[in-house]
């Protein structure tokens, strides 16, 4: 039981780091593509609407980055034996649903476009990898919590 606990803790620390790195990667990718290529909004909106739209997009991107950092640092803390609130598991669950929907939308985009298949396929692969990380963080956190709870019950009976 102790070996399984250590394995789960190590996995959570590694997965938490991965979630943080995916957050950094996503934010950098967004910033570079946004700065270099703009958005479809550039053509359709007036200057005032465009500024407001850009601000909203940047805020959304920053919030996603901060939430990924929250998930990653919480997973790392839980892996190091610190008790974390259930909120980070709730946020992780919401992200799992979000990324599942994004992957489905990306797959729909893949069939709707005539060119640039490579970009969409790479995006799908990265999103699937991120989804797997998030699912594993959720599952390992729940398993570790159950294992720790069982250990505490076992110690209570021995005393």
N, C-alpha and C positions, 0 to 999 in steps of 0.2 A: 504494500500500500504506500509506503514511504517513497519507493522508487517511482511509482506512477505519479505521485504528488510532485516530486522534483521534475519529472519530465513535463508535466503540464505547466509548471511554473516557468521552466526554461522556454517552452514553446510560446507561452504568453508574452514573455519578454521579447523574444524574437519577432513574433507577430505584431506586437505593439510598435516595435521599431519599423517594421515593414509598412504598417498603416501610416505612420508619420512620414516615411519617405515617399509613399504614394501620394500623400497630401502635398508634399513639397513639389513632386514631379507634376502633379495636376495643376497646381497654381502657376508654376513656371511655364508649362505648356500653354495654359490659358493666356497668360500675360504676353508671351511671345507671339502667339497666333493672333491675339486681339490687337496688339500694337502693329504687327506687320501687315495683317490682312483685314483688320476691321471686322465689321459684321454686316449682315444683310440690312440692318437698320440704317446704315449710312445712306442708302439710296432712297429709302422710303419715308424718312422722317425729316421734319424741320430741324433747325439748329437747336432750338430749346428742347424739343422732344428727344433729340439725339443725345444731348448732354445728360438729361434725366435718365434715359435708357442706359447709357454707358455707366452712370453712377450705380444704378440698380444692379447691373451685371457685375460690376466690380465688387459691390457689397455682397452679392450672392456668392461669388467666388471666394471672397475672404471668409465668409461664414462657413462655407464648406471646408476650407483649409483649417480653420480653428476647431471645427467639430471633429475633423480627422485627427488633429493633434490631441484633442480631449480623449478620444477613443484610444489612441495609441499610448499616451502617457498613463491613462487609467489601466490599460491592459498590462503595461510594464509594472506599474505599482502593485497591481493584484498579483502578478507573477513574483514580485519580491516579498510577498506576504502581507502587504498592507491591505486593510479592508477598504473596498471602494463601494460607493452607493450603487444602487440598482439603476440609477439614471444612465450611466454609461452603457449598460446593456440595452436599455430602451433606445438610446441614440444609435447604437450599433444595429439594432433590429430595424430601425427606420432606414438606416443607410443600406441595409441588405435589400429591403423592399425597393428603395430608390434605384440601386444599381441593377436590380433585376429588371425593372421597368426600362431603364436606360439601355440595357443590352437588347431587350426586345425592340425598342425604337431604333437602335442602331441596325439591327437585323432587317427591319422594315426599310430603312434607308438604303441598305445594301441592295435590295431588290428594286428600289425606285430610281437609282442613279444610273447614268450611262457611262460615267468615267470615274476616276479616282477611287477605284475599289480598294486599292492598297491602303489608303488612309483610313477608310472605314473598317477594314479587317484588322488593322493594327489597333484601332480604338476598341473594337470588340474584344480582342485578346487582352488588352490592358484592363478593360472593365471587368472581364471574367476573372482575371487574376486578382484584382482588387476585391471583387465579390467573394472569392474563395477565402482571402485573408480575413474579411469581415465575418464570414460565417464561422471560420475556425476560431476567431477571437471570442465570438459569442458562445460557441459550444464548449471550448476549453475553459472559459470562465465559469460557466454553469457546472461543468464536471468538477472543477477544482473546488468550487464552493460546496458542492455536495460531498466531496471527499473530505474536506476540512470539517464539515459538520459531522460526518460519520466518525472522524477521529476524535472530535470533542465528546461525542456520545460514548465512544469506547473508553476514553480516559475517565469520564464521569462514573462509569460502571466499575472501573478498577479501583476507585478510591473509596 
